[in-house]
Amino acid sequence: MLLVRQAVEAVTVKGMAHAAFLRGRGTYKYFWGVEDCPTFRRLAIRGGG
């Protein structure tokens, strides 16, 4: 938790509006007031032949 706190403080000091916690729903993220944000994945498959 200390490392997460330091990372959030560093982002705040730099004037950034948000910090990305990567994907997943770890409960520790919600302690910091995280709001869920959808992520998307695109997969392109080349046609055979």
C-alpha positions in Angstrom: 0.0 0.0 0.0 2.9 2.4 0.7 4.2 2.0 -2.9 0.7 2.7 -4.3 0.4 5.8 -2.1 3.7 7.1 -3.2 2.8 6.6 -6.9 -0.5 8.4 -6.4 1.2 11.3 -4.6 3.8 11.6 -7.4 1.0 11.8 -10.0 -0.8 14.4 -8.0 2.3 16.6 -7.5 2.9 16.5 -11.3 -0.6 17.9 -11.8 -2.0 14.9 -13.5 -5.7 14.2 -13.3 -5.6 10.4 -12.8 -3.4 7.4 -12.4 -3.9 4.1 -14.1 -3.9 1.0 -11.9 -3.9 -1.4 -14.9 -6.6 -4.0 -15.5 -8.2 -6.1 -12.8 -10.5 -5.5 -9.9 -8.1 -5.8 -7.0 -9.8 -4.6 -3.8 -6.9 -2.4 -2.8 -7.6 -0.2 -5.8 -11.0 0.8 -4.5 -9.4 2.0 -1.3 -8.0 4.8 -3.4 -11.3 5.8 -4.9 -10.8 4.1 -8.2 -13.6 4.3 -10.8 -14.0 1.4 -13.2 -13.1 2.3 -16.8 -13.8 -0.2 -19.6 -10.8 -1.6 -21.5 -11.0 -3.0 -25.0 -9.0 -5.5 -27.0 -9.0 -5.7 -30.8 -7.7 -8.7 -32.6 -7.0 -8.6 -36.3 -6.7 -11.9 -38.1 -5.2 -12.0 -41.5 -7.1 -14.1 -44.0 -5.5 -17.3 -45.2 -4.6 -18.1 -48.7 
